[in-house]
Amino acid sequence: MTASTEIRDVYFFCTCLVDLFVPEAGLDAVTLLEKSGVRVHFPEAQTCCGQPAYTSGQPEEARGVARQQLGLFPQPWPIVLPSGSCAGMMRHHYPTLFAGTADQARAEAVANRVWELSEFLVDVLGVQLADQGAPTRVALHTSCSARRETNALRTTRALLGQLEQVTLEIQDHESECCGFGGMFSVRHPEISGGIVRDKVAAIRACGAETLITGDCGCMLNITGHAAKTGSAIPGKHLASFLLERSLGLSSDKGDAK
């Protein structure tokens, strides 16, 4: 694994979902960054980006949560996130959320330094991967927020395309939502269930062995439904998959079933 960059230090914001449910994805993302030649700084006081409250129409509550993150990044280093939805929240919605408040300048300064992991690896570090794994077929799911707000589909495909033994199978519903949508799945469970049912069927039909995604919420939703309906689909966060392939590992660490 090689990279060409003058960036030497980054902050890592792991997101609350990764921290609580898929911590190995965060650890693998940190390892990827370190192997690409950067020092990773992890602010211990980080919590949630505020997205759940924001998308639920609770701006005051969202500001209260988000404000706690604004002071965590005093150095002018990039802020890297292993989640397109959280990266989109901090990059695109913090300036709106704090517009006209005393924290507007701080929010804009943070927003301007936020990167989703795959776009940082491709567009900033210029990472080149050497595939050490056996031939495999994968399906890709890119969250709605990651597609719209970070263009992660382009950069995730670029990274997978560097892996000579990996075949990307294009699922019929690749561009469609998985049905999770944070609070959407709680407020509209029947609609959410129908959407994820179609997504799982498309992934099964394309012949992929593993689902790859850069958003753990989507991954847990898709693999959870697949397991519940009797035909599990292994899922990996992009960071875990790239790390395993570049190191030639074949363990099941990071699988969500």
C-alpha positions as CSV (number, residue, x, y, z in Angstrom):
1,M,0.0,0.0,0.0
2,T,1.5,3.3,-1.1
3,A,0.3,6.9,-1.0
4,S,1.7,10.2,-2.2
5,T,0.8,13.2,0.0
6,E,2.1,16.0,2.1
7,I,-0.6,15.4,4.7
8,R,1.0,14.0,7.9
9,D,-1.7,14.3,10.5
10,V,-5.5,13.7,10.5
11,Y,-8.3,13.7,13.1
12,F,-10.5,10.6,13.1
13,F,-14.2,10.9,14.0
14,C,-15.4,7.3,14.3
15,T,-19.1,8.0,14.6
16,C,-21.3,6.7,17.4
17,L,-22.7,3.8,15.4
18,V,-19.2,2.5,14.5
19,D,-18.1,3.0,18.1
20,L,-21.0,1.1,19.6
21,F,-21.8,-1.6,17.0
22,V,-18.9,-2.1,14.6
23,P,-15.7,-0.9,16.3
24,E,-13.5,-3.1,14.2
25,A,-14.5,-0.9,11.2
26,G,-13.1,2.1,12.9
27,L,-9.9,0.4,14.0
28,D,-9.4,-0.9,10.5
29,A,-9.9,2.6,9.1
30,V,-7.3,3.9,11.4
31,T,-4.9,1.2,10.4
32,L,-5.5,2.0,6.7
33,L,-4.7,5.6,7.3
34,E,-1.6,4.8,9.3
35,K,-0.3,2.5,6.6
36,S,-0.9,5.3,4.1
37,G,1.6,7.4,6.0
38,V,-0.4,9.7,8.2
39,R,-0.6,10.0,12.0
40,V,-4.1,9.6,13.3
41,H,-5.4,11.6,16.2
42,F,-8.5,10.4,18.0
43,P,-10.3,13.1,20.2
44,E,-11.5,11.1,23.2
45,A,-14.4,13.4,23.9
46,Q,-16.2,12.8,20.6
47,T,-19.7,11.5,20.6
48,C,-22.4,11.9,18.0
49,C,-22.5,14.3,15.0
50,G,-26.1,15.3,15.8
51,Q,-27.6,13.8,12.6
52,P,-30.4,11.7,14.3
53,A,-31.9,14.8,16.0
54,Y,-31.3,17.0,12.9
55,T,-33.1,14.6,10.5
56,S,-35.9,14.2,13.1
57,G,-36.7,17.9,12.9
58,Q,-35.1,18.8,16.2
59,P,-32.5,21.5,15.4
60,E,-32.0,22.7,19.0
61,E,-31.3,19.2,20.2
62,A,-29.0,18.7,17.1
63,R,-27.1,21.9,17.9
64,G,-26.6,20.8,21.5
65,V,-25.0,17.5,20.4
66,A,-23.1,18.9,17.4
67,R,-21.7,21.9,19.5
68,Q,-19.8,19.4,21.6
69,Q,-17.8,18.3,18.6
70,L,-16.8,21.7,17.3
71,G,-14.0,22.2,19.8
72,L,-12.4,18.7,19.3
73,F,-10.3,19.7,16.2
74,P,-8.1,22.6,17.2
75,Q,-5.3,21.9,14.6
76,P,-6.0,22.6,10.9
77,W,-5.8,18.9,10.0
78,P,-8.3,17.0,7.9
79,I,-11.2,15.3,9.7
80,V,-11.8,11.8,8.4
81,L,-15.0,9.7,8.9
82,P,-15.7,6.1,8.1
83,S,-19.3,7.0,7.2
84,G,-20.7,9.0,4.3
85,S,-23.9,10.0,6.1
86,C,-22.0,11.5,9.1
87,A,-19.5,13.1,6.9
88,G,-22.3,14.7,4.9
89,M,-23.9,15.9,8.1
90,M,-20.8,17.6,9.3
91,R,-19.7,19.0,5.9
92,H,-23.0,20.2,4.5
93,H,-25.4,20.7,7.4
94,Y,-23.3,22.1,10.2
95,P,-23.0,25.5,8.4
96,T,-26.8,25.6,8.1
97,L,-27.4,24.3,11.6
98,F,-25.2,27.0,13.1
99,A,-26.0,29.8,10.7
100,G,-26.5,33.1,12.6
101,T,-25.2,31.7,15.9
102,A,-22.0,32.5,17.8
103,D,-20.7,29.1,16.6
104,Q,-21.1,29.7,12.9
105,A,-17.5,30.4,12.2
106,R,-16.4,27.3,14.1
107,A,-19.0,25.1,12.4
108,E,-17.9,26.3,8.9
109,A,-14.2,25.7,9.8
110,V,-14.9,22.2,10.8
111,A,-17.2,21.5,7.8
112,N,-14.4,22.6,5.4
113,R,-12.1,19.9,6.7
114,V,-14.4,16.9,6.7
115,W,-13.7,14.0,4.4
116,E,-15.4,10.6,4.0
117,L,-12.8,7.8,4.2
118,S,-12.9,6.6,0.6
119,E,-12.6,10.0,-0.9
120,F,-9.8,10.9,1.4
121,L,-7.9,7.8,0.5
122,V,-8.4,8.4,-3.3
123,D,-8.5,12.2,-3.7
124,V,-6.1,13.3,-1.0
125,L,-3.7,10.4,-0.3
126,G,-3.8,8.8,-3.7
127,V,-3.6,5.4,-2.2
128,Q,-2.5,2.5,-4.4
129,L,-3.5,-1.0,-3.2
130,A,-1.9,-4.3,-4.0
131,D,-4.4,-7.2,-3.8
132,Q,-3.1,-10.1,-1.7
133,G,-6.4,-12.0,-1.5
134,A,-8.0,-14.8,-3.4
135,P,-10.6,-14.2,-6.2
136,T,-13.9,-13.1,-4.9
137,R,-17.1,-11.4,-6.0
138,V,-18.6,-8.5,-4.1
139,A,-21.7,-6.2,-4.2
140,L,-21.4,-2.6,-3.3
141,H,-24.0,-0.5,-1.4
142,T,-23.4,3.2,-1.1
143,S,-25.7,5.1,1.4
144,C,-28.0,7.8,0.0
145,S,-26.2,10.5,2.0
146,A,-22.7,9.2,0.8
147,R,-23.9,9.3,-2.8
148,R,-25.4,12.8,-2.7
149,E,-23.0,14.5,-0.3
150,T,-19.6,13.0,-0.7
151,N,-19.6,11.2,-4.1
152,A,-18.4,8.1,-2.3
153,L,-19.7,5.9,-5.1
154,R,-16.9,7.1,-7.3
155,T,-14.1,6.8,-4.8
156,T,-15.3,3.4,-3.4
157,R,-15.5,2.0,-6.9
158,A,-12.0,3.4,-7.6
159,L,-10.6,1.6,-4.5
160,L,-12.3,-1.7,-5.3
161,G,-11.1,-1.4,-8.9
162,Q,-7.5,-1.5,-7.8
163,L,-8.0,-5.0,-6.4
164,E,-7.2,-7.4,-9.3
165,Q,-8.8,-10.4,-7.7
166,V,-12.1,-8.7,-6.8
167,T,-15.0,-8.7,-9.2
168,L,-17.7,-6.0,-8.5
169,E,-21.1,-7.4,-9.3
170,I,-23.6,-4.7,-10.0
171,Q,-26.8,-5.3,-8.2
172,D,-30.1,-4.3,-9.8
173,H,-30.9,-2.0,-6.9
174,E,-27.4,-0.5,-6.5
175,S,-28.6,3.1,-6.6
176,E,-31.6,2.6,-4.3
177,C,-31.9,3.2,-0.5
178,C,-31.6,0.2,1.8
179,G,-34.5,1.4,3.9
180,F,-32.6,2.3,7.0
181,G,-32.5,6.1,6.9
182,G,-31.8,6.5,10.6
183,M,-35.1,7.4,12.2
184,F,-37.0,6.7,9.0
185,S,-36.8,2.9,9.7
186,V,-38.3,3.6,13.2
187,R,-41.1,5.9,12.1
188,H,-42.0,4.0,8.9
189,P,-41.1,0.3,9.6
190,E,-43.4,-1.2,7.0
191,I,-42.0,1.0,4.2
192,S,-38.5,0.5,5.4
193,G,-39.0,-3.3,5.5
194,G,-40.3,-3.3,1.9
195,I,-37.3,-1.3,0.7
196,V,-34.7,-3.5,2.4
197,R,-36.5,-6.7,1.2
198,D,-36.0,-5.5,-2.4
199,K,-32.4,-4.6,-1.7
200,V,-31.6,-8.0,-0.2
201,A,-33.2,-9.8,-3.1
202,A,-31.1,-7.8,-5.6
203,I,-27.9,-8.5,-3.8
204,R,-28.7,-12.3,-3.6
205,A,-29.5,-12.3,-7.3
206,C,-26.3,-10.7,-8.5
207,G,-24.1,-13.6,-7.3
208,A,-21.9,-11.6,-4.9
209,E,-20.2,-13.4,-2.0
210,T,-19.9,-10.4,0.2
211,L,-21.6,-7.0,0.6
212,I,-19.2,-4.0,0.9
213,T,-20.3,-0.6,2.1
214,G,-18.9,2.5,3.7
215,D,-21.8,3.0,6.1
216,C,-22.4,0.6,9.0
217,G,-26.0,1.5,9.5
218,C,-26.8,0.3,6.0
219,M,-24.7,-2.8,6.4
220,L,-26.4,-3.8,9.7
221,N,-29.8,-3.2,8.2
222,I,-29.2,-5.2,5.0
223,T,-27.3,-8.1,6.6
224,G,-29.8,-8.2,9.5
225,H,-32.8,-8.5,7.2
226,A,-30.9,-11.1,5.1
227,A,-30.2,-13.2,8.2
228,K,-33.8,-12.9,9.5
229,T,-35.2,-14.1,6.2
230,G,-33.0,-17.2,6.2
231,S,-30.2,-16.5,3.8
232,A,-27.4,-14.6,5.4
233,I,-25.3,-12.2,3.4
234,P,-21.8,-11.5,4.8
235,G,-21.1,-7.8,5.1
236,K,-17.9,-5.8,5.5
237,H,-17.2,-2.2,6.0
238,L,-15.0,-0.9,3.2
239,A,-12.1,-0.2,5.5
240,S,-12.1,-3.8,6.8
241,F,-12.3,-5.3,3.4
242,L,-9.5,-3.1,1.9
243,L,-7.2,-3.9,4.9
244,E,-7.8,-7.6,4.7
245,R,-7.1,-7.6,0.9
246,S,-4.0,-5.5,1.2
247,L,-2.6,-7.7,4.0
248,G,-3.6,-11.0,2.4
249,L,-5.9,-11.9,5.4
250,S,-8.7,-14.4,5.1
251,S,-10.3,-14.2,8.5
252,D,-14.0,-13.5,9.2
253,K,-13.2,-10.5,11.3
254,G,-15.5,-7.6,10.5
255,D,-18.3,-9.8,9.0
256,A,-21.8,-8.8,9.8
257,K,-24.2,-11.7,9.4
